[in-house]
Amino acid sequence: MAVNKKDEGNEGQVARSVHDKNAQAGKGRPTPKRKDAQARNIRPLVPKDSAAQRKEAKRRMRERENREYEAMRTGDLQNMPKAERLPWRVYVRDYVDARFNIGEFFIPVALVILVLSVIVTAFARQIPYSIQITMILMTLLYLYLFAIIVDVVVMWRKLKKLLVAKYGEQAVAKGMRTGSYAWSRAIQLRRWRLPKPRYKKRGHWPK
């Protein structure tokens, strides 16, 4: 019997259709197109909740700063900022806190002298030798500043040698700003210093 070519083509299409349906049934879902798959893998560079994330990041930063400040106020070395935990900075603090620093009284002394000079100038007619008194007060202030500079220089020369001998040149490198760290602490009142001195009284020299 002769077979019609048209019938053969129809049978082939039916077979392919059945095969495709079986393949889909085996997967449980149709094969996704390449564009659809790529679209699902694309993620936005900026998340939709970026404002909330920024707010959360600020909150965490504020908590960390508060925790570090409290650690410096109480002397908790483990929770201080990383820079304050450097061994040579701990050594500098202990050294400065152990000695008597002329400059630590700079703020109250300068304030008293400035207030007295203002009072003398305001009541210059009632106060005899007011000009001479003002000059004396300003001279005392400059002498005190000179004494602070000399004291800081002497302190740093001794401290620098100790730091180099114990921790090497890295402890006094320019990038570390160890010198400015030492003198800025030396001109603060002891009770106002941060981090808090580890000992209540002077004389506890670092080893």
C-alpha positions as CSV (number, residue, x, y, z in Angstrom):
1,M,0.0,0.0,0.0
2,A,1.3,3.5,-0.8
3,V,1.9,5.8,2.1
4,N,1.0,9.5,1.6
5,K,4.0,11.8,2.4
6,K,1.7,14.3,3.9
7,D,0.5,11.7,6.4
8,E,4.1,10.9,7.3
9,G,4.8,14.5,8.0
10,N,1.8,14.8,10.3
11,E,2.8,11.7,12.2
12,G,6.3,13.2,12.7
13,Q,4.9,16.4,14.1
14,V,2.6,14.5,16.4
15,A,5.5,12.4,17.7
16,R,7.6,15.5,18.3
17,S,4.8,17.1,20.2
18,V,4.3,14.1,22.4
19,H,8.0,14.0,23.1
20,D,8.1,17.6,24.1
21,K,5.1,17.2,26.4
22,N,6.7,14.2,28.0
23,A,10.0,16.1,28.5
24,Q,8.1,19.0,30.2
25,A,6.2,16.5,32.4
26,G,9.4,14.9,33.5
27,K,10.9,18.3,34.5
28,G,7.7,19.4,36.1
29,R,8.1,22.8,34.4
30,P,9.0,24.2,31.0
31,T,12.6,24.9,30.3
32,P,13.2,28.7,31.0
33,K,14.4,30.9,28.3
34,R,18.0,32.3,28.5
35,K,16.7,35.9,28.9
36,D,14.4,34.9,31.7
37,A,17.2,33.1,33.5
38,Q,19.6,36.0,33.2
39,A,16.9,38.4,34.4
40,R,16.5,36.4,37.5
41,N,20.2,36.4,38.2
42,I,20.5,40.2,37.9
43,R,20.5,41.9,41.2
44,P,20.3,45.7,41.7
45,L,23.6,47.4,42.8
46,V,21.7,49.5,45.3
47,P,19.3,47.6,47.5
48,K,15.7,48.9,47.8
49,D,16.1,49.3,51.6
50,S,19.3,51.3,51.4
51,A,17.9,54.0,53.6
52,A,17.1,51.5,56.3
53,Q,20.6,50.0,55.9
54,R,22.3,53.4,56.3
55,K,20.2,54.1,59.4
56,E,21.2,50.7,60.9
57,A,24.9,51.3,60.0
58,K,24.8,54.7,61.8
59,R,23.2,53.1,64.8
60,R,25.9,50.5,65.0
61,M,28.6,53.1,64.6
62,R,27.1,55.3,67.4
63,E,26.9,52.3,69.7
64,R,30.6,51.4,68.9
65,E,31.7,55.0,69.6
66,N,29.7,55.1,72.9
67,R,31.2,51.8,73.9
68,E,34.8,53.1,73.1
69,Y,34.2,56.4,74.9
70,E,32.9,54.5,78.0
71,A,36.0,52.2,77.8
72,M,38.3,55.3,77.8
73,R,36.4,56.9,80.6
74,T,36.6,53.8,82.8
75,G,40.1,52.6,81.7
76,D,38.9,49.4,80.0
77,L,41.8,48.8,77.6
78,Q,40.2,45.9,75.7
79,N,37.3,48.0,74.4
80,M,39.2,51.2,73.6
81,P,39.8,52.3,70.0
82,K,42.5,50.3,68.2
83,A,44.9,53.3,68.3
84,E,44.7,53.6,72.0
85,R,45.5,49.9,72.5
86,L,48.9,50.2,70.8
87,P,51.6,49.2,73.4
88,W,53.7,52.3,73.0
89,R,50.7,54.5,73.5
90,V,49.9,52.7,76.7
91,Y,53.5,53.2,77.7
92,V,53.3,57.0,76.9
93,R,50.1,57.4,79.0
94,D,51.6,55.6,82.0
95,Y,54.8,57.6,81.7
96,V,53.0,61.0,81.5
97,D,50.6,60.1,84.2
98,A,53.5,59.0,86.5
99,R,55.3,62.4,86.5
100,F,54.4,65.9,87.6
101,N,53.8,68.0,84.5
102,I,54.0,71.7,84.8
103,G,51.7,72.1,81.8
104,E,48.7,70.3,83.3
105,F,47.7,73.4,85.1
106,F,47.9,75.6,82.0
107,I,44.2,76.1,81.5
108,P,43.2,77.1,85.1
109,V,46.4,79.3,85.5
110,A,45.9,81.0,82.1
111,L,42.2,81.6,82.9
112,V,43.0,83.2,86.2
113,I,45.6,85.5,84.7
114,L,43.4,86.6,81.9
115,V,40.4,87.3,84.2
116,L,42.7,89.3,86.5
117,S,44.1,91.3,83.6
118,V,40.6,92.1,82.3
119,I,39.5,93.3,85.8
120,V,42.6,95.5,86.2
121,T,42.0,97.0,82.7
122,A,38.3,97.6,83.4
123,F,39.0,99.4,86.7
124,A,42.3,101.0,85.7
125,R,41.3,104.4,87.1
126,Q,40.5,103.0,90.5
127,I,43.5,100.7,90.7
128,P,46.9,102.3,91.1
129,Y,49.7,101.1,88.8
130,S,47.1,99.2,86.8
131,I,49.3,99.2,83.7
132,Q,52.3,97.8,85.6
133,I,50.0,95.1,87.1
134,T,48.7,94.1,83.7
135,M,52.2,93.9,82.3
136,I,53.3,91.7,85.3
137,L,50.4,89.4,84.8
138,M,51.1,88.9,81.1
139,T,54.8,88.4,81.8
140,L,53.9,85.7,84.3
141,L,51.8,84.0,81.7
142,Y,54.6,84.0,79.1
143,L,57.1,82.8,81.7
144,Y,54.7,80.0,82.5
145,L,54.4,79.1,78.8
146,F,58.1,79.0,78.5
147,A,58.4,76.7,81.5
148,I,55.8,74.4,80.0
149,I,57.8,74.2,76.7
150,V,61.0,73.4,78.5
151,D,59.3,70.7,80.6
152,V,57.7,69.1,77.6
153,V,60.9,69.0,75.6
154,V,62.8,67.5,78.5
155,M,60.0,64.9,79.0
156,W,59.9,63.9,75.3
157,R,63.7,63.5,75.0
158,K,63.7,61.0,77.9
159,L,60.5,59.3,76.8
160,K,61.6,58.9,73.2
161,K,64.8,57.1,74.2
162,L,62.7,54.7,76.3
163,L,60.3,54.0,73.5
164,V,63.0,53.3,70.9
165,A,64.8,51.0,73.3
166,K,61.6,49.1,74.1
167,Y,59.5,49.2,70.8
168,G,61.9,50.3,68.1
169,E,61.8,53.2,65.7
170,Q,58.2,52.5,64.7
171,A,57.0,53.8,68.0
172,V,58.3,57.3,67.3
173,A,57.7,57.4,63.6
174,K,56.1,60.6,62.2
175,G,53.0,58.8,61.2
176,M,52.4,57.6,64.7
177,R,52.4,61.2,66.1
178,T,53.6,59.9,69.4
179,G,55.3,63.1,70.4
180,S,52.1,65.2,70.0
181,Y,50.2,62.5,71.8
182,A,52.6,62.8,74.8
183,W,52.7,66.6,75.1
184,S,48.9,67.0,74.5
185,R,48.3,64.6,77.4
186,A,50.9,66.4,79.5
187,I,49.1,69.7,79.3
188,Q,45.8,68.3,80.5
189,L,44.6,68.1,84.1
190,R,45.1,64.6,85.3
191,R,41.4,64.0,86.1
192,W,40.3,65.2,82.6
193,R,42.6,62.9,80.6
194,L,41.2,60.3,78.3
195,P,41.9,57.4,78.4
196,K,41.7,57.5,82.2
197,P,45.0,57.1,84.0
198,R,45.4,53.5,85.2
199,Y,46.6,54.6,88.7
200,K,45.1,57.2,90.9
201,K,48.4,58.6,92.1
202,R,51.6,59.6,90.3
203,G,54.8,57.6,90.6
204,H,53.8,54.4,88.9
205,W,56.4,54.4,86.1
206,P,56.0,51.9,83.2
207,K,58.5,49.1,83.0
